[in-house]
Amino acid sequence: MVFKGGVNLFDAYKIRFCNIVEEISSDTPPEVFNFTLPSEQSVKHIIVTLCPTEPWALPNWVTLGHKTTVFLDKIKELQSTLFPEAKCSVVIINNETEHISAAKEYAGMNEWLEVFVIDAKYPYDDPVVLSKAILNKDINFGQDTLSQGILVFDAQTALAIHKSRILNKSVNSRFIALSGTGLKENEFIKVQLGTTLEKILKNRVKETAPYRVFINGPLRGMEIKDFAQKIDWTVNDIVVLAAQDKKVMFPMINTDRLHFTTNLLGELRACVYCNFCDDICPVNLEPALYYHCYNKGEKQKVRSYDLEKCIECGLCSFACPSKIELLRIIKECKLPDEQKS
C-alpha cells in the first residue's frame, strides 16, 4: 500500500491557543489511569507518536515542554524494563524542528531507537499509516496493531505508563486541548479523569449562539449530546463549533477548499463529480465510486473495491463540497448484512 493524499490542516485552519494551562478538578473522587500492558513476548516494536496532525489536537510542547531528552530517557526506561527485546521508533512531524534535532542526536547514541520524520498531514499519525510507512506492515482499520507485534502510543500515554508502572505513582489527570468557534478562547487544561464535560465547558462557551461539541475532533471524533459524560484517558481534545444551518453556495466552485462548518456531517447535495474525495484519500481509495455503487443498491460491490483498507479518517466527508456523508456510507457498507438496520 502506497500512501498519498491527506491534507495539511495546520495550513487550512490556524488555531491560536492561550499558553496558560488551567487545572480543573473533578467533583467526585478522580478516576485513575489504567493501561493494560501486553506481554513482553507479544511486543516486537514500539511506536511513540509525536506527530499530531490536527490543529485542534494537543501539541507536544504541552506534554514535553522543551525536554525532549528527558522524555526519551523515560522511553528508554520503559523499553528496557518492560519490553527489552523490542525496537522503538519515535515519529515526529516535520515542523517540530527542536524535537527532531534533539531526538536524532539521542538516537545516534542509542541503537535501540530510530527517529522518523513525517509530513504534518492528516491522517499520517494513524496507526495503520504509521505501521506501513515505518515497518512495512499491512494492517486494516480496526485491527489491533498488537496482532503484528506493534505497540503504538502517544507522548502523554507514554509518560503516564512510565509514572504508573516504573515509578509506581497513580495518574489521575491528563492534558486536553479546547478549541473551536463556539468557545470564548482556545486553551489547554489539565483535567482530572472523571470530570464531566458540563463542568469543563461551564463559562467557556459563547452564550450568543447554539453550538455542537466533538470529542477528539470533528473528523474522526464523536459528537457529544450528553454533557454529563465524564472525561477518560481516551479524550485528547474537545472541539466546540458554533452551529450553522446555512449551506455553502455553488459547491462546484472552489472545490479545493475545505468548508469547515458544523453541517459537514449532513449537508447533502448531489455529487458534482469533482473527485476531490478520491484525490485526498490517504490510502488510494475511491469514495466517489463507493457512493455511486451505494446509490444503486450495490453494497456488495462496494466491498469488492478494497473497502477494508479504509482507515475511517473522515477526510472524504470533510472535503466533499456537497457534504455527502461518505464516511457513514462506508461504515454501513462494511457491516455484515445482518447487522444493518
Phi, psi and omega in degrees: 000126178253127184267142177207194178067219186074177181207146177275095182289338178295325177285324183286323183227101181271110182252126178258131180249151168288135186277000178271134178260118180265141179262136180233127181260154178280151177280351177237166177308127184295149174283164185244136177301133179220117181240117180280109182280138175288170179291154180302322184290333184278347183257114179258335183211137177249131175243118177256122186262113170251051189220062173296130182248007177243134184294341178269001179278163181291124180282161184296327186295336179293318183271326185259336189062225177249029187247059181299318182295319178298318178298315181293330174299322179289323176296320179298319180293321176299311183297313184289330182274316188260325184223065187298337181268354185275142170278159183226135176237134173251126184250127185231139177286152193290352178265003179264067188299321181297313180293323180298311181300313181293320182292319180294322177296318179295315181296330179297340180251004182221106186288346179285349187243137171238146179244129178241136178249127182238162175296148179278052181251138173278135005251052185292352177269001180294138180305325178296314181294315181296319181298323178284314185293325186265317187245359182058039178256130178270116180230133178275154178302135180091344178280134179293126180298337179295340176296339176253011178079021185246124176253121184241128172209160181271178186297316184294322178292322177300316180294323179292320177296318180298314182294319184279322185264327181268315182268351180057041177244146182284149177239118184232014178213163178210160176278143178220141175265132176246127180204169174134162183290346179270359181258154176290329183203144173275131185207170175249142178230154169247110191242139177289140178296134183102355177288139181283152176298326180301316180292322180296318185277347183302128180067009179253339184271140175297138186269354188273347185214154174293160184213164175235146186240130179238130172268129182065036169088159181281351182274296183246009179274200185226134176283137182250127177257326183265106184280001173280354179299140183264149180280130173240188187290342182283350183273114180261325181207160177231125180246125180245116184248132173298129184291138177232140179241008179263146181270158175286128181285143176049068185296343180283351178260144179058046181288355177274000180262144173266118182272101186273086179230163182283353176266020180294343181263010183195012181271081189279126172226176177290148175297133181259011176056040179278340182063016180296324180296323178292318183293327187269346183298123183286346182243025170063033177264175183235081181303326179297322177296318177301316182299314183290324175295318180300316180296333179272002181079018184258060183293325177298322180294324179303319182294338181282352181257055175056034183300329183295343180280348180297129180263008176054044179283339177085002183296325182297315178294319184294321185276340185298121180292339177268357180056040174289138184279069185296319181296320177299318179296317180297315179298320180294319181290335178288333184290142171300149185305325184288345180267354182274142180280000000 
